[in-house]
Amino acid sequence: MEFSAFELLTALALLFLAIYYYFTSTYDFWSSRHVEHPKPELFFGNFKKMMLGKSSLGDYLYEQYQYYKNEPMFGLYARRTPVLVVTDPEYIKDVLIKDFSSFSDRGMTIHEKVEPLSQHLFSLEPARWRPLRIKLSPTFTSGKLKEMFYLLAECGNSFETLIDNMVKKNPVIECRELTAKFTTEVIGICVFGLKAEAMADGDSEFRKIGRKVFENSWMKFIKFRIRDAMPWLFNLLGPFFYDHELNGFFINLMKQTMEYRKKNNVRRNDFVDLLMDIKDDPSKVGDIEMTDALITAQAFVFFIAGFETSSTTISNALYELALNPSVQEKLREEIIEELANDNGSLKYETIKGMKYLHKVFCETLRKYPPVTVMMRKSMQPYTFSGTKVTIPKGMRVWIPAYAIQRDPAIYPDPDTFDPERFSEESIKQRHPSFYLPFGDGPRNCIGARFANYQSKIGIIQVLRNYKVQVCDKTCIPYVNDPRAFLLAPIGGINLKFTRL
C-alpha cells in the first residue's frame, strides 16, 4: 500500500500536533489558578538550564525566587509537570509541620529493581517511611550519641594523624577529599560497625565506593535525566543502569556483618543491631517485607548522607574561615580554651560548650545547605489558607532553602560570612522556616544531631593544630557545580595548611 506525499505530510503534521499538544496541554495550569509563573518552553518547561547541565537547581530557584520575591508562592513546569514553589514562611510551616499529613510524601519515584538501595528513609513513601522512622529514631537520640561519642573522638584522633601526614607531603590540600576520608571512617564505624580504613588507605573500598556515589560524569548526568523524564525507559534499560559493584558491595557487607554478629553473639547496641532486631521481628514495622535490600538501604542512606553532607560542611566551613581570618582566630581561641578546661581531651560536653563553634556551624549551613530544595508531594487536594489556590493530589511542592537562606531581606548582606546571625537574639527575630538545612517537621533529617557533632569534631581537629589560608589554587568566588546532586563547588576547595 503506497501513500502519497500529501498523506505522508498530513500524518507527520498530525503527529507533530499530537506531540505539541501532549507537551503543552498542562501549560495553563498555573494561569488558571492565578499563580505567577515564568513562561514555559516546549519540551523543557522552565527547566532548560538544568536539563542541559548549565545551572544547578538551587541556583535556578534562587533566580526565580528573586524575581517573584513579592509572591508567597510561584509556579514552574518541570517539562510538562506543574510544580509549586512555596516561599511564605507560614505556608512553609503548613507544608512541613502543621498540615504534614497532607504532605508526608517527598514525591521521589523509587525504582527498586534498578536501584535497590534507593528505597531508604529519605525517599520512601509514607506507608513504609513512618514505621521505619519510628523504629530507627532511637539510634540518633542525644543519649545514644553520648554512648558512641568515644568512637567519634577516636576517628578525630586518626583524622589529626592523617592531616599531619598530608601536610608533610604538601601544605596545599583539597579539603573535600580530606574531610570525606574522615567522615567515611566515622560512618563505617558508627553505622556499619566496621573500620573503613579510609584514612589509612586512600584507595580503601569504602572510600572508593563513596567517591563513586557522588562522582559527576556525563553518563551519570544522562542516567538521572532519563530516570526523571522517562521512568518507563529507565526501567526498560534497567539491566544497563544496574550498578553491580555498588549494590553488591553494600548488600553483601550488611549480610556478612549481620551473620557474623549473630554467629558470634556480638552486640554493640548500634545501628546494625537495630536493623537486625527489625529483621528478626518484622512485626515491629507492620506488614513491610524486610528484604536484604531494604535493610541495607537504611544503612546506605546514612553512609551517603553522613559522609557527603558532613564532609562538605566541614570543607565549606574551612573555606570561609580561610577567607575570614578574624573569625578563624576567634574560633580557635574558643576551641583551645574549652579543650584546656578538659585537659585537652575531646568530650561530648566540651563540644556542647563551644557556643561560637555552633554559630560558625550554623552560618556555614546557612550559606551552603547541602540539600538546596525541600521536596514534598500532596497526598490529597489542598487549599492554602487565606488564598484561592487549590492544588490537586499528587502535586509537587518545593521549598527553596538555598534561596531563602540567601535572601538579603532575611539575612542582610547574605554573601558575608557572619556567625553572629545565630546569636540567641538574632534567631528569635527570624521566622523558624527561614532556616532549613535539616528540613523541619516529622520528616526532618533524622541524623541532624549526629551530623552536628561529626562536623564539629572535624573542624576542631583542624583548627587546634593548623591555620588554614587561601592560596593560588583556591577557587574564589565559590561557584556551584551545575551537575552535582548536592551543593558542591566546581574545582574543589584547595587551602594551605600551616602548623601552629
N, C-alpha and C positions, 0 to 999 in steps of 0.2 A: 504494500500500500504506500503510495507516494503522496507527499504533502507539497502544496505549492508554497512559494516564497511568502505569499501573503499569510497563509495559515501558520507557517513557522514563526513569522514576526508577531502574529497575533498571540500565539501561545507563549512566546517569550515575554511579550508585553504583559499578559495576564499573570505570568509567573512573577515578574518584577513587581507588579501591583500587589500581589499576594504577600510577597516578602516585605514590601514597603508598608503595607497595612499591618502586618504582624509586628514590625518593629516600632510603629508609630501609634498603634491603636490605644496605648496606655498614656500617651503624652498629654492628654487633657486631664489627667488625674488630679494634679495639684491646682490647676486653674479652676477646675470645677469646685474645689474646696476653698478657693480664695487664699491659698497658701503661696507666699512668694517663692520663686524658684528661677534658676537660670534656664535659658532656652536649651533644650537637649538637641544633640546631633544624631543623625541616622546611624544605627548600629552601636554607637558609643554611649548614647545618652549624654551624661555630664562627666563621663569617666575616661575620656580620650587620653588625657595626660597619664593617668595611672596605667591604663591598658597598654600604652606604648612605652612604659617604663621611664617617663620623663618627670614624674612627680610622685612623692610618697603620699599616701592617703592623709597623713597628718598635716602635711604642708598644703595640700589642696583644700582640705576642710578649713584650714586657717585662713586661706584667701577668701573662701565663701563666707566664713564667719565674720570677717571684717566688712565684707560687702553688705551683709544682712544684719549688721550689729544692732539695729534698732528693732529687729523682729525677735519674738520669743521662740520662733521655730522657722525652719525653711525646708523646702523640698528639693530632692535631687532625683535623678534617674540613673540607676546602675544598669546601663544598656537600656532595657525597656522596663525594668522593675522600679517602682516608686520607693524611695527611701525618705524617711522623715528625720531631720536633724534637729534635736531639741537643745536649746541654749539657755532658756529661762531657768534660774535655779530652783524655783518651786516646781516647775514641771519635771525637772531632772529628779528632784526628790520624790515626786509622784511615781515616776517610772521605776526608780531603783529601790524605793523603800515603801512609801505609803500604799501604792497600788501594785506592789510587787507580784501578786498572784496573777495580774493581767500581763506581766512582762517577765515571767520567770524563765523563759527560754532565750538563749543567746542567738538563736537563729542560724546556727552553724550546721551545715549538712555533713553527716558522718558517712564515710564510705568504708564500712568495716572490712570488706573483703580485700580492698586495695590498700587501705591504711588501717590495719587493725589496732594500732596504738593511738588512733585519733579519738577513740571512744573513752576519753578521760573526763575528769571532773569539770574541766574548763568548758568543754564543748557539748557534754551530754545533754539530752533532752530532760525536762523536769522529772519524768517518771523514774529514770534511773539516777539522775543527779541528786534528788532530795534524800533518799535513804542512804546513799553513799556518803554524801556530805555530812550527815548526822553522825555516821559511824567513824568517819575519818577525822572529824574535827578535834577529838581529844588529843591527837598527836601534836597539835600545834598550840596547846594552852601554855600559859607562862610557866606553870608548874613543870610540864614536860620539857620545855625549853631549858629550864634550870637544870633538870636531870642530865640533859645531853650537852650542857654548856662546856663541860670539860673536853668533849670531842671537838667542839669548835675552837677552843683555846689551843688544843694540840695542833690542829690544822693551821692556826695562826702562827705557831712557832715554826712549823715547816715552811710556811709562806715567807717568814723572815729569812730563813736559810736560802730559799730559792732566790729572793731578791738579792741577797749578798753575792751569790754565785753569778747571777746575771750581770750585776753592776761591775764586777771584776772583769768580765769579758768586754762589756760595752756599757757606759753610763747612760746611753740613749736607749730607752726601752719602749716597745709598743705595748701600751698598758692594757689594751683589751685582751690580748693573748695572755699576758702575765696574770691578770686577775681571773681570767677564765680557768687557768690551771688551779688556782686556789679554790674557787667555788666548785669546780668539778670534784676536787678532793673532798670538800665538805659534804656535797650531796652523795658521793659514793659511800662515805662512812655513815652519815646520819640517816639517809633514806634506804640505801641498799645494804648497809651493814658490812661494806667491803672497802678495803683500801684501794682507791682508784689508781694510786701511784702516778697521778697526773703531774705532781710537782717534782717527782724524781725522774720521770722519763717523758720528754715532750711528745713522744710517739706512742704513749700508752693507749690501750684500746678505748678506754673511757673518753680520753681527750679527743682521739681521732673521730669517734662516733659523734661526740658533742660538736666538733667542728663541722662535721658533715650535715648535721641537722640544720644549721643556720648558714651554710655556705650560700653565696649569691652567685648563681650560674644562670645562663640563658635557658638551659634545659629545665631547671627548676622553676624559673620565671614562667616559661611556657606551660609547664605542668600545672601550676597554680591557676593560670588564666583559663586553661581548659576545664579544670575542676570547678571553677567558679561560674564560667559562662555556659559550658556544655557538660553538665554532670553525666548525662547519658553516654557521651563519648568517653568521658573519663572512666566510667565503669566498663565500657566496651574494651578500652585499652588497658584494663586492669593488670593483666599479666606483664605488660611492658612497664607500667609505672610501679609495680610492687617492689619495694626495697628489701630484698632478701637479707642483706648484710645488717641493716638497721633493725628490722623486725626480729630476725633470728638472734641477734646479739642480746637484746633486752628480754625477749621471751624465754630464751634458754637460760640466761643469767638468773632470772627470777625463779624459774623452775628448779634450777640447781641449788640456789640459796635456800629455798623452802624445803627441798628434800634433805639437804644437809642438816638443817636445823631440826627437822622432825626426827631424822635418824639418830642424831647425836644429842637430842634433848636439849638443844641450845635455845635460850630465851633471853632477849635483850630489852624487851618492852619497848620496841621501836616501831617504826612504820611497817616494816616487813612482818613483824609479829601480828600487828593489827590486821594486815591483809590475810595472813594465814588463818586468823580466827574467823574472819568473814568467809573465807573459802571453806573452812571445815564446818561452818554452821551458816549456810546461805539464808536461813530463815531470818537472820539478823537484818537482811536487806530486802525482805519480801520475796517476790516472785522473780527477781533478777537472776539470770543464769550467769554464774560467776565463772566464766571461761578463763583459761590461762591468759588469753589476750586482754580481756577486760581487767583482770587482776594486775597484769603488767602495765597496762595503760595508766593506771592510777599512780604507779611509781614513776613511770616515764614522764608524766606531766610535771612532776616535781623536779625531775632531772633537768628538763629543758627550761622550766621557769626558774628554778633555783640557781642554776649556773649562769644562764644567759642574762636574765634581768639584773641579778645582783652584781655580776662581773661588769656589766655595762654601767650600772650605777656607781660602782667604785671608781671605774676609769673616768667617768664623766665628772665625778667629784674631784679627782686628782687634776683633771684638765682645768677646772675652774679655780682650784687652789693654786695652780701654777700661774694662771692669769691674774690672780688676786693675792699677791704675796702677803699683804697685811692680814687678810682673812686666814691664810695658811698659818702665819706665825701665831695669831691669837688662838687658833685651834690647837696648835702644837703645845702651847703653854698649858692649856687646859688638860690635854692628854698626859703630859709629863707630870703635872701636879696631881691629878687623880690617881695615876699609877703609883706615884711615890707614896700616897696615902695607904696603898695596899702592898707596899714593899716591892713594887714593880710587877706584881702578878696581875694577870687579866682575869677579872671575875665578872659574873653577871651583874652584880650590884655596882661595880666600878663603871661599866658602860652606861648603866641606867643613870648614873650621876653626872654624866658628861652632857650638860644642857646645850652647850654651844655646838657640840658634835651633832646633836639631834637637829639643831637648826640648819646646819650645813647639809645634813642628810635630806631634810625636807625640801630645802631650796634646790638641791640637785634634782630631786624628783619633780619639783615644780617646773624647772626649765626643760628637763629631759624625762618625761614619763615614758617608760619603755612601751607601754600599750597606749597609743595615741588616741584611740577611739573606743568607747564603751559601746558594745553592741547588744541589742535586745530585739525580741520579736513579740508582737502582740499575740496573746493567747485567745483573745476574743475581741469583738468590736469595742472601741474605746473612744470616749469623748473627753477631751482635755477641759478641765474645769474653767468656767468663765469664757469659753470660746465655743464656736460652732464647728470646730474642727473635729470630725469623727473619722477614725481610721478603722479599716476592717481587720478581721482576724488574719494573722499571718504577715502583718506589715512590719518591715524592718524599721527599727528606731535606733538612731545613733546619737551618742553624746560625745562631742569633740573635746576631750580632756586637754589635749595639747594646745588647741586654740584658746580655750577658756583660761588656761594657766599662763598664757602669754598675752592676755588682754590688758592693755595699758589702763583701761578704766577700772580694772580689778587689782592689777599689780603694776603700779606706776613704774615707768622705765623698765619694762619687763626683760630687756636684754642684759640688764645689770644683775650680777650675782650678789644678792643681799640676804644673808641668813636672818637678819632681824625682821624680815617679813613674817617669821614664825615665832616671834615673841608672843607670850600669852595675850598681851593686849591687842596685837595685830590680828591674831587668829580670831579673837572674839568679834572683831569688827567686820569679818568676812562671812559670807554665807558658806556653810559646810560643803555645799555642792560645787563650790568654786575650786576645790582641791580634790582630785580623784585619781591619784597614781595607783591606788589599790582598789579602785571602784568603791562601791558603797552598798549597803543593804545586805540581805541574806546571801547574795551571790558575789560578795566581795572576795578579794584574794584570801584564800584560806591560809596561805603561808606568809602573810604580811609580817607577822611578828618575827618569824624565822629569818626572813629577808632583811629585816631591820638590823638584827644583831649580826648576821653574817657579813653584811656590807660594812657595818661599823668596825668590826674586827679587822677587816681588810684595810680600811683607811687608817686605823690606829697603828697597825704594824708597819705601814709605810712611813707615816709622819713622825713616829717616835724615833726613827733612825735616819730618815732622809729628808732633804729638801727637794721638792720637785719644781722644775723650771721648764719654761718653753724653750725650744731650740729651733734650728733651721728646718727640721723635719716636722715640726708641729703645724698642723693644718689650722690656720686662722683666716677667716672665721670657720666655725663648725658648720658643715653642710650635711644635711640628712641624705642618706643613701636612698634613692627613689625605689630601689628594688628590694630593700630589706623588709622582712616581716615585722620585726620590732624596730623601734627607733635606734638607729646606728649611724655613725659618721662615715662619710667617704674618706678613705685614706687612713683610717685608724686614728689612734691617739698616741703620738710619739712624744715622750717627755724625757728630760735629762734628770737623772737621779744623782744627788751629791750627798755623800755620807756626812752626817753631822759630827 
